[in-house]
Amino acid sequence: MPPRYLTTGPADARVRFLCAHGAGAGMGTPFLETVARLLGERGIAVLRFEFAYMARRSETGTRGRVPRAEGLMDEYWAAVAGVPPGAPLLIGGKSMGGRVASLVADELWAAGKVAGLVCLGYPFHPPKKPEQLRTAHLEALRCPGLIAQGERDPFGSRGEVEALGLSPAIHFHWAGDGDHDLGPRGGSGFTRAGNLAAAADAIAAFARGQTLRV
């Protein structure tokens, strides 16, 4: 059974983005609300959804255990299958949600079900544990992908990520002085609003490039 979708953006959008949440918070976070609004302003319809563990948390108020990303792949498949027919679909999400999407992206892309992958703050490794990489599948990824990442993200900074041997199918947008939510420090010369708007611009450009090929 597919999840409930929270849909924002134009009804006649030429591209849609199926977006999953991060490990610790659901689809209604200020970050995802802002990203959905910005993408809607750029002509992209955003369909947010929650994995079952988070939906239960939202309903009951109890936290419970966060499943491993690999254990959520079937739920992402079900979320894709439940999206009504229409405009080309990008998949992705915030942090863990983007990681789960990346694990199913190649198979969905090869089957013609999705046009590309968009990750918002990919968790390349746990904070302060750079040796515990979560990138093996990204080295041979064939699905076109865009990762919007903060330059000082504790889950993978610009210097760390640029040293990795990732697939050439993956493109990056770097948020200036950004953290895991793409937010900069005060006095850095960047702003949170500006970083999020620039990330939305990058996603819109990526979407145009991929959907023209569909």
C-alpha positions, 0 to 999 in steps of 0.5 A: 500500500503506498504512503500518503503524499503531501503534494505541493506545487503546480498541478500542471508541472512538467516534472515531479519530485518524490521526496522522502524525509531524514531519519529523525524528522518527518515530511513537515520539517521547516527545511522540507516545507521551504524546499517544497515551496521554492521548487513549486515556485520553479514549476516543480511539483513535490510529493513528500511522503513518510516511511511507515516508522515515521508515520507511526511516530507522527500518529502515536508520538512514540519514537521507536527504532529507525530502520536501516536504510537498506530495510526501507528500499521496498517502501520507496519502491511502493511510494514510486509505484503509488504515484499517479501517472503524469509528468516525469518523476525525480526521486530523492529526499533529505539525508537518509531519505535521499540515501534510500532513494539512491539505493533503488535509483538505478533499477528504477531508472533502467526500468524507465520509471524515474528520470533522475535522483536528487539528494538534499544533504547526502549522509556520506558517513556518520558525523566524526566517522569518515571511515564508515562510508556509505558510498559503495553503490555511488561509485557505479551509479548510472542514474543521473543524480544531483546532490545538494550538499553543504560545504561543511556538512558533518556527514560529508564535507566538500573536501571529503566528498571531492576526494571520493571516486564517485560515478560521473553520473553524479553532479553536485551543488555546493551550498556555501559554508553550509551545514547538513541543512545547507545553512551557513554560519553568521558572518560567512557571507552566505545566508540560509535563504540564499543557499536554499534558493540556490539549491532550488535553482540547481535542482530546477536546472537539473530537472530540466536537463533530465526531463528533456531526455525522457 
